[in-house]
Amino acid sequence: MSPYDAVLFDNDGVLVEPPAPETQAAAVAAAFESVGVADPDPDHVDTLRHGVTVDSLRAVAAAHDLDPATLWTARERFDEDSQVEAFHAGERTTYDDIHAVADIPTARGVVSNNHHSTVSFVLDFFDLGGWFETHYGRPMTVESIDLKKPNTHYLDRALADLDASTALYVGDSASDVVAAERAGLDSVFVRRPHCPTVPDGVTPTYVVDGLEAVATLASEEDGRRSEEGGGSPDGESDAA
């Protein structure tokens, strides 16, 4: 019997390789050009590439006398197109350990900060949809920016869909760990080439090197965290 009612996964950096920063930057630059900004400030490109907030979007839009929603719509469209193109070209793919997800004997879901339509595309493109009972990403709206993790909005919706009271959330970032904590979930930080160490300031319940270890945690009662706190799958302290 699994110690958890469900296991929820982040998408990018956990199930599939994350987008390359230069690809994201090129997509944002193309979005600027599409709304009449031919040579955007690199700082503005970086702001919209990663970690954007509603306030920072409004500030960038105001600097170019643009409507924030217009700029954001262009940003989202070009960003999604660049991701789909990368998957079709084989520049991004699933991780080699993706097969371990199918071994998890409990309900599964995906909760991502990426676009909902992009997550749906990924699950369909790699024929993974049958592995997950629910999945969530963001709609392409300005309002959705405030619902990104560490906000628990989409985690809460996935838990409700699965009727789960105990769950693991598997991620690769500080915001994933914080979101899990806020939602009352155990967290798993997966070390990948782009995130070999746990970010400062967060303490995940578990730190693992791949999805096989997640399957073990979700399958074995004695894989649960010790009373002393987070650690590796066997309950011993992990120094990462």
VENHU-V294469 format. One record per residue. N is the residue number from 1. RES is the residue in three letters. NEAR is the number of other C-alpha atoms within 8 Angstrom. Layout:
# VENHU-V294469
((N	RES	NEAR) (N	RES	NEAR))
This chain:
# VENHU-V294469
((1	MET	6) (2	SER	10) (3	PRO	9) (4	TYR	10) (5	ASP	11) (6	ALA	14) (7	VAL	14) (8	LEU	12) (9	PHE	14) (10	ASP	15) (11	ASN	12) (12	ASP	11) (13	GLY	12) (14	VAL	14) (15	LEU	11) (16	VAL	11) (17	GLU	11) (18	PRO	7) (19	PRO	9) (20	ALA	6) (21	PRO	7) (22	GLU	6) (23	THR	9) (24	GLN	12) (25	ALA	11) (26	ALA	8) (27	ALA	12) (28	VAL	14) (29	ALA	11) (30	ALA	9) (31	ALA	13) (32	PHE	14) (33	GLU	10) (34	SER	8) (35	VAL	9) (36	GLY	6) (37	VAL	9) (38	ALA	6) (39	ASP	6) (40	PRO	9) (41	ASP	6) (42	PRO	6) (43	ASP	6) (44	HIS	9) (45	VAL	12) (46	ASP	9) (47	THR	11) (48	LEU	11) (49	ARG	11) (50	HIS	6) (51	GLY	6) (52	VAL	10) (53	THR	8) (54	VAL	10) (55	ASP	6) (56	SER	9) (57	LEU	13) (58	ARG	9) (59	ALA	8) (60	VAL	9) (61	ALA	12) (62	ALA	10) (63	ALA	7) (64	HIS	7) (65	ASP	6) (66	LEU	9) (67	ASP	8) (68	PRO	11) (69	ALA	8) (70	THR	9) (71	LEU	13) (72	TRP	12) (73	THR	10) (74	ALA	12) (75	ARG	13) (76	GLU	9) (77	ARG	9) (78	PHE	12) (79	ASP	11) (80	GLU	10) (81	ASP	8) (82	SER	11) (83	GLN	10) (84	VAL	10) (85	GLU	8) (86	ALA	10) (87	PHE	10) (88	HIS	7) (89	ALA	7) (90	GLY	7) (91	GLU	7) (92	ARG	11) (93	THR	8) (94	THR	9) (95	TYR	9) (96	ASP	5) (97	ASP	8) (98	ILE	9) (99	HIS	7) (100	ALA	10) (101	VAL	10) (102	ALA	7) (103	ASP	7) (104	ILE	10) (105	PRO	9) (106	THR	10) (107	ALA	10) (108	ARG	12) (109	GLY	13) (110	VAL	13) (111	VAL	14) (112	SER	14) (113	ASN	8) (114	ASN	10) (115	HIS	12) (116	HIS	11) (117	SER	8) (118	THR	12) (119	VAL	14) (120	SER	9) (121	PHE	9) (122	VAL	9) (123	LEU	10) (124	ASP	9) (125	PHE	7) (126	PHE	7) (127	ASP	7) (128	LEU	10) (129	GLY	8) (130	GLY	6) (131	TRP	8) (132	PHE	11) (133	GLU	10) (134	THR	10) (135	HIS	11) (136	TYR	11) (137	GLY	14) (138	ARG	14) (139	PRO	8) (140	MET	9) (141	THR	10) (142	VAL	9) (143	GLU	7) (144	SER	10) (145	ILE	11) (146	ASP	8) (147	LEU	11) (148	LYS	11) (149	LYS	10) (150	PRO	11) (151	ASN	9) (152	THR	13) (153	HIS	9) (154	TYR	11) (155	LEU	9) (156	ASP	9) (157	ARG	8) (158	ALA	14) (159	LEU	11) (160	ALA	8) (161	ASP	8) (162	LEU	10) (163	ASP	6) (164	ALA	10) (165	SER	6) (166	THR	8) (167	ALA	12) (168	LEU	14) (169	TYR	15) (170	VAL	15) (171	GLY	14) (172	ASP	13) (173	SER	10) (174	ALA	10) (175	SER	8) (176	ASP	15) (177	VAL	17) (178	VAL	10) (179	ALA	12) (180	ALA	15) (181	GLU	10) (182	ARG	9) (183	ALA	9) (184	GLY	6) (185	LEU	11) (186	ASP	11) (187	SER	15) (188	VAL	15) (189	PHE	15) (190	VAL	13) (191	ARG	14) (192	ARG	11) (193	PRO	5) (194	HIS	6) (195	CYS	9) (196	PRO	7) (197	THR	6) (198	VAL	13) (199	PRO	7) (200	ASP	4) (201	GLY	5) (202	VAL	9) (203	THR	7) (204	PRO	12) (205	THR	12) (206	TYR	12) (207	VAL	15) (208	VAL	13) (209	ASP	8) (210	GLY	10) (211	LEU	12) (212	GLU	9) (213	ALA	10) (214	VAL	11) (215	ALA	12) (216	THR	11) (217	LEU	11) (218	ALA	16) (219	SER	12) (220	GLU	11) (221	GLU	10) (222	ASP	4) (223	GLY	12) (224	ARG	10) (225	ARG	12) (226	SER	7) (227	GLU	4) (228	GLU	5) (229	GLY	7) (230	GLY	12) (231	GLY	14) (232	SER	11) (233	PRO	14) (234	ASP	6) (235	GLY	11) (236	GLU	7) (237	SER	7) (238	ASP	7) (239	ALA	3) (240	ALA	5))
